[in-house]
Amino acid sequence: MTATPAEQIRSVLTEAEADVSAGFALADSLGAQADDALATLLAAAALAGGALGAVQAAAAFTRVRPRPRPLPGLERAVDDPFTQTLLGFGLIEAQGAIALVLEVAEQLDAPGAAARALAAFDVAATTALRQAEEIWEVVGTSGSATVHGFDALWREARRRTAQHPRAARRRAVGIAHLAGATA
């Protein structure tokens, strides 16, 4: 039985949340046989899932971190208000990107699907890039060892956004909207 596009998207989201590189491998594999809109959305799912996975990994890392940032009155890393805010925003942003990807996945057969997939890709890419950078504010130099994997999201997000430049995808969405193809 062949999985529906929405099921494929959910599989990529789940895989990327657990391991961003594996999520992109699955997205690439599924995207090789897909039309442009679905392939774009699969990549968006890997970006959004990877962003959520990075936020969750940073939270887990913070829970076991031996000492907090050097701020007065802090005894545990989880009590750092800066870390709490960054992780909160990261969670909100990643969940928003995932919600958009899932919404677009349900509308892939509707007119304007390619433009909506590009828009979802843009939101997911922006989210992944921001989380890939802000994660370092949470984990600090303690998380810089490759074994933790916090660098993988940045590498994958930069590679994918270099393949699909921001200005080009935003222009394509604008053209489609001006033509009445998107809502």
C-alpha positions in Angstrom: 0.0 0.0 0.0 1.3 3.4 -1.0 1.4 6.1 1.7 -0.6 9.2 1.0 1.3 12.5 0.8 0.0 13.6 4.2 1.3 10.2 5.7 4.7 10.8 3.9 4.9 14.3 5.4 4.1 12.9 8.9 6.8 10.2 8.5 9.4 12.8 7.5 8.4 15.1 10.4 8.7 12.2 12.9 12.0 11.0 11.5 13.5 14.5 11.4 12.4 15.2 14.9 14.4 12.2 16.1 17.4 12.7 13.7 17.5 15.6 11.3 19.9 13.9 8.9 17.7 10.8 8.7 14.7 13.0 8.2 16.3 14.7 5.2 17.4 11.3 3.8 13.8 10.1 4.0 12.5 13.4 2.4 15.0 13.1 -0.4 14.1 9.5 -1.0 10.3 10.2 -1.1 10.8 13.4 -3.0 12.7 11.7 -5.8 9.4 10.2 -7.0 7.2 13.2 -6.1 6.0 16.3 -8.0 7.6 19.6 -7.2 5.0 20.7 -4.6 5.2 17.4 -2.6 9.1 17.4 -2.8 9.2 20.9 -1.5 6.8 20.1 1.3 8.8 17.0 2.2 11.9 19.2 2.6 9.8 21.6 4.6 8.8 18.8 6.9 12.4 17.8 7.5 13.3 21.4 8.3 10.3 21.9 10.7 10.8 18.4 12.3 14.5 19.1 12.7 13.8 22.4 14.4 11.5 20.8 16.9 13.9 18.0 17.5 16.7 20.5 18.2 14.6 22.4 20.7 13.7 19.2 22.4 17.3 18.0 22.5 18.4 21.4 23.9 15.8 21.1 26.6 17.0 17.6 27.5 20.6 18.8 27.5 19.7 21.7 29.8 17.9 19.4 32.2 21.1 17.4 32.9 23.5 20.3 32.4 25.8 20.5 35.5 25.8 24.2 36.0 23.8 27.2 34.8 25.0 30.3 32.9 27.0 32.5 35.2 24.1 34.7 36.4 23.6 35.7 40.0 21.2 33.6 42.0 21.0 30.7 39.5 21.8 27.2 40.8 20.4 25.1 38.0 20.5 25.6 34.2 16.7 25.0 34.0 16.1 28.1 36.1 17.8 30.5 33.7 15.1 32.9 32.4 17.1 33.5 29.1 17.2 29.7 28.4 13.5 29.3 29.3 12.5 32.1 26.9 14.7 30.8 24.0 13.3 27.3 24.4 9.7 28.6 24.7 10.0 30.6 21.6 11.7 27.8 19.8 9.0 25.4 20.7 6.3 27.9 19.6 8.0 28.6 16.3 8.7 24.9 15.5 5.2 23.8 16.3 3.8 26.7 14.1 6.0 25.6 11.2 4.8 22.0 11.6 1.2 23.0 11.7 1.6 24.9 8.5 3.4 22.0 6.8 0.6 19.7 7.9 -2.1 22.1 6.7 -0.5 22.4 3.3 -0.1 18.6 3.1 -3.9 18.3 3.3 -4.3 20.7 0.3 -1.8 19.3 -2.1 -4.4 18.6 -4.7 -5.9 22.1 -4.6 -4.9 24.9 -7.0 -2.0 26.9 -5.8 -0.4 24.0 -4.0 3.1 24.7 -5.3 3.0 28.2 -4.0 1.7 27.1 -0.6 4.4 24.4 -0.4 7.0 27.1 -1.1 5.5 29.3 1.6 5.6 26.4 4.1 9.2 25.7 3.0 10.1 29.4 3.7 8.5 29.3 7.1 10.2 26.0 8.0 13.5 27.1 6.7 13.4 30.4 8.6 12.5 28.5 11.7 15.2 25.9 11.3 17.9 28.4 10.6 16.9 30.5 13.6 16.7 27.5 15.9 20.0 26.2 14.6 21.6 29.5 15.7 19.7 30.1 18.9 20.2 26.6 20.2 23.9 27.6 20.9 22.6 30.3 23.3 20.9 27.5 25.2 23.6 24.7 25.2 26.7 26.9 25.1 30.1 25.5 24.6 29.1 22.4 26.6 27.0 21.3 23.6 29.6 21.9 21.0 30.9 18.3 20.8 29.8 16.7 17.6 28.4 13.8 19.6 25.5 16.0 20.7 24.5 16.7 17.1 23.5 20.3 17.6 25.4 21.3 14.5 23.5 18.9 12.2 20.4 21.1 11.9 22.4 24.2 10.9 24.3 22.2 8.2 21.2 20.7 6.7 19.2 23.9 6.9 21.9 25.9 5.2 22.3 23.4 2.5 18.6 23.3 1.7 18.2 27.0 1.8 21.2 27.5 -0.5 19.5 25.1 -3.0 16.2 27.2 -2.8 17.2 30.8 -2.3 14.9 32.9 -0.1 14.3 35.7 -2.7 13.4 33.3 -5.5 10.9 31.3 -3.4 9.3 34.5 -2.0 9.0 35.9 -5.4 7.3 32.7 -6.7 4.8 32.9 -3.8 4.2 36.6 -4.6 3.6 35.9 -8.3 1.2 33.1 -7.5 -0.7 35.3 -5.1 -0.9 38.2 -7.6 -2.3 35.7 -10.1 -4.9 34.6 -7.6 -3.5 31.1 -7.2 -3.1 31.3 -3.4 -5.4 32.3 -0.6 
